Amino acid sequence: MEIKEKEYMLISFSVQNYKSFKDEVVLNFENSHDYKYNTQCVKNGLLSKIVMYGANASGKSNFGFAIFDIVGLLTDKNTNHIQYDEQTFINADSDSDVATFKYVFKNKNDKIVYSYKKKSPRKITYEELYINDCKIYSYDFEKKIFDDKSNMEKIYAENANFEYFENNFAILRYIANNTNQPENSHIKFIMNFVSHMLWFRSLQENGYIGLTTRVESLAQWISDNNLAKEFQKFLLDLAGIKTDLDIVQLTQPIPQKILVEKHKKKMFAFEQIASSGSRALELLFYWSKRFDEVSFLFMDEFDAFYHFDLARNVIKYIIDYDNIQVVFTTHNPNLATNEMLRPDCYFILENGKLTSFADSTERELREGHNLEKMLRNGEFNG
């Protein structure tokens, strides 16, 4: 399928006072360096493929949940129960009672800054929107007043009626649902971007955030869509796994198709005998069929069940999806190599700070440097 060229991306994201992050932590996709190799990892001047390292409990998963907080705020797409844990939402060591989320988007030539504050997973207290440094509105949910909405015409909302506005409903979402927005509007852009964000991890069954609301059996989906042979080729090409897959129609106890692995004398339901690695690849195959729709992809602990060679193959496979902005999290130092990415695309999350390899050392890193060895030797530690 031909993927439509996208001219929108996330420029940066920051969060403060959320879960394990007491102080502000920032991921800046604009912080690319002038490397002349692996340029496919940069698009429109922004980093498009990032690998994030961090020790256990450093906050990699929490950072993913933070980025995807906006999905639950603005859409009805799928979310994760961890995002709604009241006890752990606000940082336990902070004196502040609100978490702050800030998203900076690039929409063609325009910069959009959308930020908000929350006291709990479902209680928003403040929200504001800027376009190209021009303040469009700000709203205080506790006072129930707009501090300023002098430029609402720039988002086609100057005549919006807030008489029946529900106070814990995001202003931006309310405007999107209650005004006539042209196709090129910034409000439609934000809603479209957020609606097409996707988070998933290989550590669990098909649990995910964003993009859709369906929860499907992966093997059943492959069977129902007659994709057994395509999945078989996917396993071979990516992981060198040789298997004979097919779809069998059962009549008992209920009529259904099942995905089976065929052997000389027997066949088994695929999910009955598949390894953890094969199941993780099944999940990747499932979502890859929708990658053309995705605006932003966060793959948490994506290689938990992969051999390091397979993990490299997966990154290379996803790099070829030019129009997706992707963050991978991992513990695997073997993935730190200039053969795939470059020093400004590798980040370490440590002590509540995200820093790229390129900014973590005084050395001038070049293509010939062994990033894996340097990582193992602590070169990039703060």
C-alpha positions as CSV (number, residue, x, y, z in Angstrom):
1,M,0.0,0.0,0.0
2,E,1.3,3.4,-0.9
3,I,1.6,5.6,2.2
4,K,0.5,9.2,1.8
5,E,3.2,11.7,2.6
6,K,2.8,13.2,6.0
7,E,3.9,16.7,6.9
8,Y,3.0,16.6,10.5
9,M,5.1,15.3,13.5
10,L,5.6,15.7,17.2
11,I,8.4,18.3,17.8
12,S,8.7,17.7,21.5
13,F,6.9,16.4,24.5
14,S,7.4,17.2,28.2
15,V,5.8,16.1,31.4
16,Q,6.3,17.1,35.0
17,N,5.0,15.8,38.4
18,Y,3.6,12.6,36.8
19,K,4.3,9.1,38.3
20,S,8.1,8.7,38.6
21,F,8.9,12.2,37.1
22,K,9.0,14.9,39.8
23,D,10.9,17.4,37.6
24,E,10.2,18.1,34.0
25,V,11.5,15.6,31.5
26,V,11.6,16.5,27.9
27,L,11.9,14.4,24.7
28,N,13.0,16.9,21.9
29,F,12.7,15.5,18.4
30,E,14.1,18.7,17.1
31,N,17.5,18.0,18.6
32,S,19.1,16.3,15.6
33,H,22.8,16.7,14.8
34,D,24.5,17.1,11.4
35,Y,25.3,13.4,10.8
36,K,25.6,12.5,7.1
37,Y,24.6,8.9,7.5
38,N,21.3,7.1,8.3
39,T,19.5,10.2,7.3
40,Q,16.3,8.2,7.0
41,C,16.0,8.5,10.8
42,V,15.3,12.2,10.4
43,K,12.3,13.7,8.6
44,N,11.4,17.3,8.1
45,G,14.3,18.2,10.4
46,L,12.9,16.1,13.2
47,L,14.1,12.8,14.6
48,S,11.7,10.1,13.4
49,K,13.2,6.9,14.9
50,I,14.4,6.8,18.5
51,V,15.7,4.0,20.8
52,M,15.4,4.8,24.5
53,Y,17.5,3.0,27.1
54,G,17.1,3.1,30.8
55,A,17.7,0.9,33.8
56,N,14.8,-1.0,35.4
57,A,12.5,1.5,37.2
58,S,14.0,4.4,35.3
59,G,10.6,5.4,34.0
60,K,10.6,4.3,30.3
61,S,7.1,2.8,30.5
62,N,5.8,5.7,32.6
63,F,7.1,8.1,29.9
64,G,5.2,6.2,27.3
65,F,2.0,6.4,29.4
66,A,2.7,10.1,29.8
67,I,2.9,10.8,26.1
68,F,-0.3,8.8,25.5
69,D,-2.2,10.6,28.3
70,I,-3.6,12.8,25.5
71,V,-5.3,9.9,23.9
72,G,-7.7,9.4,26.8
73,L,-8.2,13.2,27.1
74,L,-9.2,13.9,23.5
75,T,-10.5,10.6,22.1
76,D,-12.5,7.5,23.0
77,K,-9.7,5.2,21.7
78,N,-8.4,2.4,23.8
79,T,-6.3,3.2,26.9
80,N,-4.4,1.3,29.6
81,H,-5.6,0.8,33.1
82,I,-2.2,1.9,34.5
83,Q,-2.9,5.4,33.1
84,Y,-5.9,5.6,35.4
85,D,-4.3,4.6,38.7
86,E,-5.3,7.4,41.1
87,Q,-2.7,6.6,43.7
88,T,0.3,6.8,41.4
89,F,-0.7,9.5,39.0
90,I,0.9,12.4,40.8
91,N,4.5,12.1,41.8
92,A,4.8,11.0,45.4
93,D,7.7,13.2,46.4
94,S,6.3,16.5,45.0
95,D,4.6,19.4,46.8
96,S,2.6,20.1,43.7
97,D,-0.9,18.5,43.3
98,V,-1.0,18.7,39.5
99,A,0.8,17.0,36.6
100,T,1.7,19.1,33.5
101,F,1.7,17.7,30.0
102,K,3.0,19.7,27.0
103,Y,2.9,18.7,23.3
104,V,4.5,20.7,20.5
105,F,3.4,19.7,17.1
106,K,4.5,20.5,13.6
107,N,1.7,20.9,11.1
108,K,3.3,21.6,7.7
109,N,4.8,25.1,8.4
110,D,3.0,25.8,11.6
111,K,4.0,25.1,15.2
112,I,1.2,24.2,17.6
113,V,1.7,24.0,21.4
114,Y,-1.0,22.3,23.4
115,S,-0.6,21.9,27.2
116,Y,-2.8,21.0,30.1
117,K,-2.6,20.2,33.8
118,K,-4.4,17.4,35.8
119,K,-5.0,16.7,39.4
120,S,-5.9,13.0,38.7
121,P,-6.2,10.8,35.6
122,R,-9.7,12.2,34.9
123,K,-9.6,15.7,36.4
124,I,-8.2,18.4,34.2
125,T,-7.5,21.8,35.9
126,Y,-6.0,23.9,33.2
127,E,-5.6,23.9,29.4
128,E,-4.1,26.2,26.8
129,L,-3.4,26.4,23.1
130,Y,-0.8,28.4,21.1
131,I,-0.3,28.5,17.3
132,N,2.9,30.0,16.0
133,D,3.5,31.7,19.4
134,C,0.0,33.3,19.3
135,K,-2.2,32.4,22.3
136,I,-5.5,31.0,21.1
137,Y,-7.1,30.4,24.5
138,S,-6.5,29.3,28.1
139,Y,-9.0,27.9,30.5
140,D,-9.0,27.5,34.2
141,F,-11.3,24.6,35.1
142,E,-11.3,25.4,38.8
143,K,-12.4,29.0,38.3
144,K,-14.5,27.9,35.3
145,I,-13.4,30.8,33.2
146,F,-11.3,31.6,30.2
147,D,-8.2,33.6,31.1
148,D,-8.0,34.6,27.4
149,K,-9.8,33.5,24.3
150,S,-9.2,36.5,22.1
151,N,-8.0,34.6,19.1
152,M,-10.6,31.8,18.8
153,E,-11.3,32.8,15.2
154,K,-8.0,31.3,14.3
155,I,-9.4,27.9,15.1
156,Y,-12.9,28.7,13.7
157,A,-14.4,28.8,17.2
158,E,-15.2,32.4,17.7
159,N,-18.9,31.6,17.8
160,A,-18.6,28.4,19.9
161,N,-21.3,28.2,22.6
162,F,-19.9,27.1,25.9
163,E,-23.2,27.4,27.8
164,Y,-23.5,23.6,28.1
165,F,-19.8,22.9,28.4
166,E,-19.0,20.1,30.8
167,N,-16.3,21.4,33.1
168,N,-14.1,18.2,33.0
169,F,-14.2,17.9,29.2
170,A,-11.2,19.3,27.3
171,I,-11.9,22.6,25.6
172,L,-10.1,21.4,22.5
173,R,-12.2,18.2,22.3
174,Y,-15.4,20.3,22.9
175,I,-14.5,22.6,20.0
176,A,-13.7,19.7,17.7
177,N,-17.1,18.2,18.5
178,N,-19.3,21.3,18.4
179,T,-17.9,23.6,15.7
180,N,-17.6,23.3,11.9
181,Q,-13.9,22.8,11.2
182,P,-12.5,22.9,7.7
183,E,-10.3,20.0,6.6
184,N,-7.1,22.0,7.0
185,S,-7.9,23.3,10.5
186,H,-5.4,23.0,13.3
187,I,-8.1,21.5,15.5
188,K,-8.8,18.7,13.0
189,F,-5.0,18.2,12.7
190,I,-4.5,17.7,16.5
191,M,-7.5,15.4,16.7
192,N,-6.4,13.4,13.7
193,F,-2.8,13.1,15.0
194,V,-3.9,12.0,18.5
195,S,-6.5,9.6,17.1
196,H,-3.8,7.8,15.2
197,M,-1.2,7.4,17.9
198,L,-0.4,3.8,18.9
199,W,1.3,2.3,21.9
200,F,1.9,-1.4,22.4
201,R,4.4,-3.8,24.1
202,S,5.3,-7.4,23.6
203,L,5.1,-8.2,27.3
204,Q,1.4,-8.7,27.3
205,E,-1.5,-10.0,25.2
206,N,-2.9,-7.5,22.7
207,G,-3.1,-4.6,25.2
208,Y,-2.6,-1.3,23.5
209,I,-3.3,2.5,23.6
210,G,-4.8,4.5,20.8
211,L,-5.7,4.0,17.1
212,T,-8.9,1.9,17.6
213,T,-11.2,0.4,20.2
214,R,-11.2,-3.2,19.2
215,V,-9.5,-6.0,21.2
216,E,-9.1,-9.0,18.9
217,S,-7.7,-12.5,19.1
218,L,-4.6,-12.3,16.9
219,A,-4.8,-15.8,15.6
220,Q,-8.5,-15.4,14.9
221,W,-7.8,-12.2,13.1
222,I,-5.2,-13.9,10.9
223,S,-7.6,-16.7,10.2
224,D,-10.6,-14.5,9.4
225,N,-8.5,-12.4,7.0
226,N,-6.8,-15.4,5.3
227,L,-3.4,-14.2,6.2
228,A,-1.7,-17.4,7.3
229,K,0.7,-17.6,4.4
230,E,1.6,-13.9,4.6
231,F,2.3,-14.3,8.4
232,Q,4.3,-17.4,7.6
233,K,6.5,-15.4,5.2
234,F,6.7,-12.6,7.8
235,L,8.2,-15.1,10.3
236,L,10.7,-16.4,7.8
237,D,11.8,-13.0,6.5
238,L,12.2,-11.3,9.9
239,A,13.2,-14.1,12.2
240,G,14.3,-17.0,9.9
241,I,11.5,-19.1,11.5
242,K,10.4,-21.9,9.1
243,T,6.9,-23.1,9.7
244,D,4.0,-24.3,7.7
245,L,0.9,-22.3,8.6
246,D,-2.6,-22.8,7.4
247,I,-6.2,-22.1,8.2
248,V,-8.6,-24.9,9.1
249,Q,-12.4,-24.6,9.2
250,L,-13.9,-26.2,12.3
251,T,-17.5,-27.2,12.7
252,Q,-17.5,-28.2,16.4
253,P,-18.2,-27.0,19.0
254,I,-19.0,-23.9,16.9
255,P,-18.2,-23.1,13.3
256,Q,-14.9,-21.1,13.2
257,K,-11.6,-20.8,11.4
258,I,-8.4,-21.4,13.3
259,L,-4.7,-20.8,12.5
260,V,-2.7,-24.0,12.6
261,E,0.9,-25.1,12.4
262,K,1.1,-28.2,10.2
263,H,3.6,-31.0,10.7
264,K,4.1,-34.3,8.9
265,K,1.6,-36.3,11.0
266,K,-0.1,-33.7,13.1
267,M,-1.3,-30.1,13.2
268,F,-1.6,-27.8,16.2
269,A,-3.4,-24.5,16.9
270,F,-0.7,-21.9,16.4
271,E,-1.1,-20.2,19.8
272,Q,-1.1,-23.6,21.5
273,I,2.6,-24.2,20.6
274,A,4.0,-20.8,19.5
275,S,7.0,-19.6,21.5
276,S,7.0,-16.2,23.3
277,G,9.1,-14.8,20.4
278,S,6.6,-16.0,17.8
279,R,3.7,-14.6,19.7
280,A,5.5,-11.2,19.9
281,L,6.0,-11.4,16.2
282,E,2.4,-12.2,15.7
283,L,1.5,-9.0,17.6
284,L,3.9,-7.0,15.5
285,F,2.4,-8.5,12.3
286,Y,-1.1,-7.6,13.5
287,W,-0.2,-3.9,14.0
288,S,2.0,-3.6,11.0
289,K,-1.0,-4.1,8.8
290,R,-2.2,-0.7,10.1
291,F,1.1,1.2,10.2
292,D,0.0,3.3,7.2
293,E,-2.6,4.9,9.5
294,V,-0.3,5.6,12.5
295,S,1.0,9.1,13.3
296,F,3.2,8.2,16.3
297,L,4.3,4.8,17.5
298,F,5.6,3.9,20.9
299,M,6.9,0.2,21.3
300,D,7.6,-0.4,24.9
301,E,10.1,-3.2,25.7
302,F,9.6,-4.3,22.1
303,D,12.4,-6.9,22.1
304,A,11.6,-8.6,25.5
305,F,11.3,-12.0,23.7
306,Y,13.6,-11.4,20.8
307,H,17.2,-12.6,20.1
308,F,19.3,-9.5,19.6
309,D,19.6,-10.2,15.8
310,L,15.9,-10.4,15.5
311,A,15.5,-7.1,17.5
312,R,17.8,-5.5,15.0
313,N,15.8,-6.8,12.1
314,V,12.6,-5.4,13.7
315,I,14.1,-2.0,14.0
316,K,15.3,-2.1,10.4
317,Y,11.9,-3.3,9.3
318,I,10.1,-0.4,11.0
319,I,12.7,2.2,9.8
320,D,11.4,1.5,6.3
321,Y,8.1,2.9,7.4
322,D,9.2,6.4,6.5
323,N,6.1,8.2,7.7
324,I,5.8,6.9,11.2
325,Q,7.5,8.7,14.1
326,V,8.7,5.8,16.4
327,V,10.1,5.4,19.9
328,F,11.4,2.0,21.0
329,T,12.3,1.2,24.6
330,T,14.9,-1.5,25.4
331,H,17.6,-2.8,27.7
332,N,19.6,-4.4,24.9
333,P,23.0,-2.7,24.3
334,N,23.5,-4.8,21.1
335,L,21.0,-2.4,19.5
336,A,23.3,0.6,20.0
337,T,25.0,0.7,16.6
338,N,25.6,3.3,13.8
339,E,24.7,0.5,11.3
340,M,21.0,1.2,12.0
341,L,20.6,4.6,13.6
342,R,23.0,7.3,14.8
343,P,24.1,8.9,18.1
344,D,21.3,11.5,18.2
345,C,18.7,8.8,17.8
346,Y,19.7,6.9,20.9
347,F,18.6,8.2,24.3
348,I,19.2,7.3,27.9
349,L,16.6,8.0,30.6
350,E,18.4,8.4,33.8
351,N,17.5,10.3,37.0
352,G,14.5,11.8,35.4
353,K,16.4,13.2,32.4
354,L,16.4,12.1,28.7
355,T,19.7,12.7,26.9
356,S,20.8,11.5,23.5
357,F,24.2,9.7,23.2
358,A,25.3,12.7,21.1
359,D,24.7,15.1,24.0
360,S,25.9,12.7,26.8
361,T,29.6,12.9,26.0
362,E,32.2,15.5,25.1
363,R,33.5,13.3,22.4
364,E,32.6,14.1,18.8
365,L,30.9,10.9,17.9
366,R,31.5,9.6,14.4
367,E,30.2,6.8,12.2
368,G,33.2,4.6,13.1
369,H,32.6,4.7,16.8
370,N,31.4,1.5,18.6
371,L,28.3,2.8,20.3
372,E,27.6,-0.5,22.0
373,K,31.0,-0.7,23.6
374,M,30.8,2.9,24.7
375,L,27.3,2.2,26.2
376,R,28.6,-0.8,28.1
377,N,31.5,1.1,29.4
378,G,29.3,3.9,30.8
379,E,30.3,6.6,28.4
380,F,26.8,8.0,28.1
381,N,25.8,7.8,31.8
382,G,25.2,11.0,33.6
